[in-house]
Amino acid sequence: MFLILLTYFMGVVMTKLSRDYLVKRIFSDLKNYPYGFSRSGDFSISESKALAQHGCIIAALVDGQIEPQTIEDEGMLAAAFGSKEPEGVTEKAWVKYQKRINRPKLGSVYGNHCSTSVNDAGNINEQEDIEVEIE
């Protein structure tokens, strides 16, 4: 019985600690923005501050790690999922951040799709094997 109560108590404390921890933690995305949001040129100063300050809590809300507890949390969650228009700087910055990291990547200099060839009749054939005779 004691073990069950201790496990329950630790779960409640860990949930509160994790939310408190997320509120205090600075959000950063080292994969997409290795030098920070403010140095990327994608965000204004106010947007980069809003992302750094509130990004962890929004990411946890979107991932379902924590439940929305305030009206602001529900508003941020609705804006993140696109069910309402983003209103504040934080919501607009998060939507802009998501658009930036989920945009399609450009191909390399050498291309990223199948090669095409033109036969003698002028038709374009993709992935046609070309036979080369070496004498």
Buried (B, 14 or more C-beta within 10 A) or exposed (E): EEEEEEEEEEEEEEEEEBBEEBEEBEBBBEEEBEEBBBEBEBBBEEBBBBBBBBBBBBBBBBEEEBEBEEEBBBBBBBBBEEEEEBEBBBBBBBBBBBEBEEEEEEEEEEEEEEEEEEEEEEEEEEEEEEEEEEE
